[in-house]
Amino acid sequence: MRKLDWYILRKFLGSFVLTMVLILSIAIVFDISEKLDDFQNGAKLDEIIFDYYVNFIAFYGNLFSALILFISTIWFTSRITANSEVVAILTSGTSFRRLLRPYWIGATIICLISLALNHLVVPQTNIKRIAFEEKYVTGVNRPINQKVHRQVLPGHYVYFETFSGTRHSGYQFTYEVFEDHKLTSKLSADFVRLDTAIGKWRLDNYRLRKVDSLGQEHILSGRRLDTALSFTSEQIAPKLNSIATMNSRELSKFIAQEEITGNENIASYQMEMQRRSSYPLSAYVFVLLAVALASQKRRGGLGINIAIGLVLSAIYIFTMQISQTFATTGILSTGAWLGKTLLWITIQPAEFAIWIPNILFAGVAIWRYIVAPK
């Protein structure tokens, strides 16, 4: 690379690291002030530092790395623009497209690091962070699920009127087994609880109905039955934060299992999987937009550029929240005209929702890129 590329790349990465340190330092100060009372509930200093804040930095630093990159790029580019360095580079015969090369290299470095952290490292660091929060801050408070219906195995269906994941128990339980679309057995009970010591479910006031190959029914009932069933408490009521501790391979297998069970939270799991790629890749969009905005001198200089960056960051986060809400409520879908017929497609709207802000901002960035040299 030329000296110019090294100069811009050093400034680019240095500004990113400095901005990251400043923003995370402010975030840690606010977090300490908010959780100071919780830390006094028995948390040790080494637990606070190494189990919580080291992993806090890894999680939130990586989560907002693209937005931090956007602000740092605007700041750095605005400074060299104010010093007329961009004008000097362009008047020397370097095209605006060539000027972007060191920016793309820097964005690629940060994107690759963020992808590795999202898919492999951060899920492991989340284990200690979430365990710390559950122990000292939030506590384990999983809501009671009502009218739960799951397919735990092909042809095996479980129903609970109410189920508590915290207590591993539920009321009005039914377990049905179908073979060749015919009911072969039905187990029901008024109350079910998992005995974690022996790994078996305890059924109170149970009734078992079996249908043999001749179509004859056999009914068995009793007050109590201890038996092993082909599902776990986590399958019936998964914790939403548990997916944050899975690497992408584990999460992919988990999603495939939950698609079989018909879990109503499947959209949240699919969005988490896509989020691990969409956030890092948005670095390219933000870098292009930041350079296109900050490479032009305007009245107000650095201050107005930073203000524009903060506004656009807020719009990006707002757009992300809106698209996720549409996806989880089933409102979002995509459609296309084929001739005179409307083909309406509802394929994975949750996965598509995560990419909507990137697509929209990419359009704005390309438009600014075309306009900027003029």
HELIX and SHEET records of a PDB file:
HELIX    1   1 LYS A    3  PHE A   39  1                                  37    
HELIX    2   2 LEU A   45  ASP A   46  1                                   2    
HELIX    3   3 GLU A   47  TYR A   53  3                                   7    
HELIX    4   4 VAL A   54  LEU A   63  1                                  10    
HELIX    5   5 SER A   65  ALA A   82  1                                  18    
HELIX    6   6 GLU A   85  THR A   91  1                                   7    
HELIX    7   7 PHE A   96  LEU A   99  1                                   4    
HELIX    8   8 ARG A  101  ALA A  116  1                                  16    
HELIX    9   9 LEU A  117  VAL A  121  3                                   5    
HELIX   10  10 VAL A  122  PHE A  132  1                                  11    
HELIX   11  11 GLU A  133  VAL A  137  3                                   5    
HELIX   12  12 SER A  233  ILE A  236  1                                   4    
HELIX   13  13 LEU A  240  THR A  245  5                                   6    
HELIX   14  14 SER A  248  THR A  261  1                                  14    
HELIX   15  15 ILE A  266  ALA A  294  1                                  29    
HELIX   16  16 GLY A  301  THR A  329  1                                  29    
HELIX   17  17 PRO A  349  ALA A  353  1                                   5    
HELIX   18  18 ILE A  356  VAL A  371  1                                  16    
SHEET    1   A 6 ILE A 144  LEU A 153  0                                        
SHEET    2   A 6 HIS A 156  SER A 164 -1                                        
SHEET    3   A 6 SER A 169  GLU A 179 -1                                        
SHEET    4   A 6 LYS A 182  ASP A 195 -1                                        
SHEET    5   A 6 LYS A 200  VAL A 211 -1                                        
SHEET    6   A 6 GLU A 217  THR A 227 -1                                        
SHEET    1   B 2 THR A 334  LEU A 338  0                                        
SHEET    2   B 2 THR A 341  ILE A 345 -1                                        
END                                                                             
